[in-house]
Amino acid sequence: MKKQILCLATALALGAGTAYAGCVDTFGIGAKATSMGGAYSAYADDPFAVYYNVAGLTQIKRPTIAGGLHMIDPTIKLKDFYIEGSSNPDFPRSKNEAMRFSDTSENLYAPHVGFAMPLSDRLAMGVAIYSPFGLEVEFPSDPRINPTAYSSFHSYYFRKVINPGLAYKVNDKLSLGFGVSIGQTKSAAEKIYYVGAQNLTSEGPVPDMLRTLDGAHLKIELEDELNYSFNLGMMYRPVETITLGLTYRSETDVDFEGDAYVNGIKVAKATLDYNHPQQIHAGIRYTPHERFSIQMDLVWTEWSINKNQTEPITTIQNSLGIDLEALGKKEISSPRNWENTRQLRFGGEYIMNDLVTLRAGYFYDPTPIPDDTLDTMWPDADKKTYSFGAGFNFDRFTIDTVFQYTAIEQTRIVGGESVNLNKVFAGEVSPEPTRVHAKAEGYLLGAGITFTYRF
């Protein structure tokens, strides 16, 4: 879906790009959990427990089916953009010439559906289909309006899964669970190829073939047809008013394969080995009254597995006569050096009456991406998400709703320290010593609805 998965306006950190990063963390699956900020590992009493805490399935007392839709609408603004040291007269080269522009992304919609039922007094099963993360971001493709089109002007990243799970109730206090996520991941990025004004006019070693590519539309589409991970869950209630939840999600090995296009013509094959990181999700739920509860969760993500990103490419026969390997383009490599993160999530619920339940939530999502490796292919920033929602209960039928607002904690500033961005705007050949400056800000609006029926 559009970070749902979406590293929201994080693409702001300079343009556009494949929105991964914090995007591998969901903004929510199911309106009930999402409205409480995803602080759900010690609650998890619906079919989407297969994601949040599979052990929670033992709380379901009769066959239950749920389904709905989540919508994401990002607004990303980039301002004070200029490139210090560039010889390209088309680039703003000082604060006085600095540009500003906004994204043109469309709304993104992510469906979710799940089913769960008890198999015996102690054993329960569930299965859900959903998109745990994803985002699509698009900016103007004209470099005269959006210079970051030379880095990336359109990108998306989605994973969709089917997640079956089993849970066993050890006793009245302890339940354990196990699940498997079988998924498919797709990604794409588009940019305008930039050789560099100085390189085009010099008599240096710039091949004529490469000169003809300046200003060309490049696109890479990648897909992993099958990937999987597993999750373990534990739910423990030491006393009547307190429930503890613990979930482990394993690392996912994703091997992308795809194609590279120049002006719509396939010119090469590309691969990418990118693993989704493992997570530990722990939470506590306190219920001082039968009508009121509060939850707090901590999510640890091992982003540090991403040290470098390397995409090997292999030239294929094409009508353009382009031999990328002859140009030295055997791979695209960029440093990442991401850092592990800890999210804090909070949620609360108040049952007004038999018909209406009110909910609210908040979570803080720090970026794993340091300033010196930030670029528009993996944009991200520290974010805060606020949510509220309501549930409407009609005996066996329930309607849950959620509204979200996600904001960048503070304007992210790039002051020339990003190695990856500086390299892009120096040009593809004989790089100039450029330094990219920009400020980015934005927000993301989300809304969702889930219908649940208990047989």
N, C-alpha and C positions, 0 to 999 in steps of 0.2 A: 504494500500500500504506500501511499505517498508518504519512513523512520518509523505508515503508522509510525512504521517504521519509519518518522522520519526524521531525523537529524534535521530536523526542521530547518528553520531558518538558519541552520548552521551552514548551509551551503553558502551562506553569506560570506563566510570568511574569504571571499574573493571570487565570487562568480557563480560557478555552477559546478557540477561534477558528480561523480558517482557517489551517492550519499550513503556511505557505509557508516563507519565510526559508531557513535553512540546509537546509530540506527540498528545495530544488531540487538539492541534492547527494545522491547516492545513498548509502545505507548498504551497498550491495553488490548486484551482479548475478552470480549463480552462486556456489555455496558455496566454490569454490576461491579465487577472487579475494577474496571477503568475509572468509574466514578469515585472509587476510594483510593485513587493514586496507585493502583497495582499493589497496595499493601494487603495481600490476599493469601499469603502462604500459610497463615494460621487460621484461615477462614474457609476458603475453597470448598463450597458445598453445592456446586453445580457441575455440569458436564465439562466445563473448562478447567476443572481441577486437574485434568490430565496434563495441563501446562504448569499451572501455579504450584500445585502440590498434589500429586497423584494419590497420596494416602487419603486425601479428603473425600475420595469417592465413597468411602464406607459410610458417609453421612447421608447418602441418597437412599431413600427407603422404598421408592417405586420407580418404574421406568420413566425417564425424563428426557425430553428432546428440546433443544434450544437452537435458535438461529437468529442472525441479525446482520447488521451492516455498520461499518465505522467509516467516517469521512474525515479527510484531512485537507485543510486549505492553508498553504504556506504563503507568507508575505516576506520577501527578502529584499533589503535595500543595501546597496553598496555606495559609499560616498568617499570623497577625498582620495580618489584613485589617481596616482601618478607614478611614473617610472623614472627614478633618478639614474642618470647616466646613459639613457637610451639615445641612440643616434637616429631613431625613426621619428620623422617630423609629425607623423600621425598620432603618436603617443603623447599624452599629457606628461610634461617633464618637470613640473613644479607645482607647488601648492596653489599658485595662482591659476594654473591651467587644469587643475584637478577636475575629474568627471564624477558624475553620480548616475546610477541607473538601478532598475528594479527587475525582479524576475517576472516571467510571463507564464508561470506554471499553472496548470489546470488542477481542479480538485481531484483527489484520488479516493477511490472507494475500495474497501476491503471487507468482503463477507466473512462470516464465521458460522459454523454449524457444529453441533455436538450431540451425543447421545450417551446416557449412562443408566445403569440399572444394577440392582443387587442380584447376585447369583445364589447367595445363601445368607444365613445370618451373619457370616463373617467375611464373605468374599463379594467384591463388587468389581464391575468392569465399566470402562468408558472409552469413547473414541471421539476425536474432534478433528475437523479440517479447518485450517486457518492460515493466515500469513503472519508469522511471528515478528517480522520486521520488513521494512522496505520504504522506499521514497523515490519520487521522481521530481527532478528540478530542471527548469528550463529558463534560459535567458535569451535575449536577442542574439541572433547569429551574426549580425553585422558588426565587425570589429570597430567601425567608426562610432557606433553607439555603445558597444560593449567590448572593450579591448580584451577582456578575459575570455572571449571566444577563442583566442589562441591557446588557451589552456583547456577549456571545456565550456560549451554553452548548453549542452543537454545531456542528462544522464539519468539512469534509473538503476535500481537494485532491489530485487524481490526474492523472497523465499516463501514457498507455499508448502505445507506439510499435511500429512495425515498422521495423527498421534494416538495410537491405541494404548491403553494402560490397564493394569490390574492393581487392586488394593486389598489388603488383608487386615482385618480387625483382630489384633492379638488379644486384647481385653478391652474393658470399658474406657481405659485411659490411653491406650497406644494403638496406632494404625500405621502400617507400612505399605509402600506402593512402588511400582516399577512401570515405566513406560518407554516406548520407542517412537522417535520422530523420523518418519521417512519423507524426505523432501526433494524439491527441485528448486534450483536457484538460477535466476537470469539476471544479466547485467549488460549495460551498454553505455557508451560515452561517445560524444561527438565534439569535434573541434575544427577550427580553421588552421591549416598548416602555415607556420610562419618560419621562413628561412632567416629573415633579418635584413633590414634595409642596407646596412653597411656591407653585408656579405653579398647581396645581389649586385651591388655596384662595383665591388672590388674585382681584381683580376686574379684572386686567389684560387685555391683548389676546389671551389664549389662546383660540383658536376652540373652540366647543363640540364640533366634529367631532374636534379633536385631543384634547380631554379624554376623549372616549369611547374613544380608542385606548390610554389608560394601562392597562398590564397586558396588552395584546394580544400574541399570539404572532406574531412577524414572521419570515419566512423568505425568503432569496434563493437561487435556484438558477441557476447560470451554466454555459455549455458553449461550447467552441470545437470545432466538428466536424472541423476540419482545420488543423494547423499543421506546420511542417517546419523543420528545421535541417540543417546539414551538419557533418561532422567530417573532419579531416585527420590522418594519422598517419605517423610516421617511426620506424623502429627501426634502430639502428646498433650494430655490434659491432666496436669498434676492436681489441680483443684477445680471446682465447678466454674469459677469465674475466669480462669486463665487457660489459654490454649497456646502451645508452642508449635511452630511449623518449621520444617527444614527441607529444602529442595536442592538437589545437585543436578546440573545439566552438563553433559559431557562435551568435549571439543568435537566439532564437526569437520571432517576432512572433505573439502570441496575442491574438485579439479575441473576448472573451466576449460572449455574448448570453443572456438568460434572463428569468426572471419573478420578481416580488415577490409574496408572499402575506401576507395578514392573517387570522389564525385559519383558515387552510386555504383561503381564497378569493383567487383571483388578482386583484390590484388594479393592477399596473403592470408595465411591461417595463423591464429594466435592461441596461446594457452595461458592460463593463470592458475597457480596453486595458492589458494587463500583459504585458511581455516577459520571457521567461526569459533570464538574462544569459549572455554568452559566458564561456568558460573556457579556460585553458591548463593542461595537465596534463603535467608532466615528471617523469621518473624514471630511476633507475639500479639495475641489478641486478648484484651481485657474487657469483660462483660460485667460491670458492676450492677446492672439492672437488666431484666429480660427484654427491655425495649431499647437499650443503648449499649453500644460497644465501640471501642477504639482499637486501632491496629497500628503497628510500626514494623517495618521491614528494612533489612539491610541487604543489598545486592552487591556482591563482589564479582568483577569480571576481569579475566586475565588477558588484557589487551597486549601485554608485553610480548606475546608470541609473534607479533607483527614487527619484525626488525627491518625488513626490506621488501619491496614489491618488485618482482621481475616478471615481465611478460615476454617470453620468447616468441618470435614470429618467423614464419617460413614462407618465402615467396612462392607463388603459384603462377601458372601461365595466365596472362591477362592481356586484353586488347590495348592497354595503355603502354605496354612495353616497359613497365616499371619493375626493376629488380631491386627490392629493398635491401637484400643482403649485400649487393654490390655497393650500395650506398652506406654500408656499415650499420644498417638498421636490423641487426639480428635479434635485438631484444630492446625492450623499454624497461629501464630500471630506475627506481627512486628509493631513497632511504625513508623509513617510517619512524622507527624507534618509539613506538607508542608506550604508554604507561598504564598500569593497572588502575582501575577505578572502583570507587565505593559509592553506591547510590543510597540515599535515605528516602524512604517512602512512608507516608502517613495517611491514614484513612479513618473515617468514622461513620457510624450508621445510627439513625434514630427512627424507630417504628412509631409513627404518629398514631396510627390506628390500624385496624385490620385491612384497610384499603391502601394506605399510603405509607411508604418508607422513604426517608430522606437520607442522602449520603453526600459526603464531601471528601476530597483528598488533595494531597500535595506530594511532589517528589522533586528532588534535586539531582540533576544528571551532569556530573563534571565531564569535560572532554578528556579523552585519553591522548589527544594529539598535541605535541609541543609546538611552539611557534616556529622553530627552525625547520620543521618538515611539513608544515601546513601547506596545502595547495587546494586547487579547486576540484581535484579528483576525489579527495577524501576530506571534505569540509566539515567542521564541527566547532562547537563552542559550548561553554558552560550554560546550562539551561535550567529553568524552573517551570514546572507544570502545575497548574491549579485546575481542579475539576470539581464538579458537583453534578448530582443527578437525583432521580426519583424512581422508585419502583411502585407499580400499581398492581395489586394482587386481587385476582378474581377467582378465588377458590383454586382450581387446578391450573389456571392460566395466569401468567405474569408478564407484564411489560416493564422492562427496565430501560432507562434513558441515561445519557451522559453528555455533558458539555465540557470541553477542555480549552484552556488557554495556556500556551507555552511561549515563554519569552526568553531571549538571551539575557543572562544575568547582568551583563554590562557590555557596552560596545566593544567588539573585538578589534584590536588594532594590530595591523601588520606594518612594521616599520623598517622593512628591508632585510629582516633576518631569515626569511624563508629561502632555503637553498633551492627547493624545487620550483618555486615561483620565479625566482631570479633567473634560473636557467631557461625557463620557458620564454621569457620576454627578452632574453639576450639574443635569441635566434637559435635555429637548429644546428648551425655550423659556425665554428670560430666564435664562441660566445663573447659578447661584450660584458664588462663588469657592471651589470645593472642591479638596481635595488628597487623592489616593488613596495609601494606604500598604499595602504587602503584602510578604511574603517567599514565595518559591517554591522548591521543590526536587523532585527526582524522579529516576527512572531508567527505562531502557528495556531490556527483555530481547528478544533476537532469536535465532532458530534457523533453519537452512535445510539443505536437502539437494538435491543435483544428481546425476542419473544420466547417464552418458555412454557411448555405444557407437560404436566405430570399425569400419567395415565392412571 
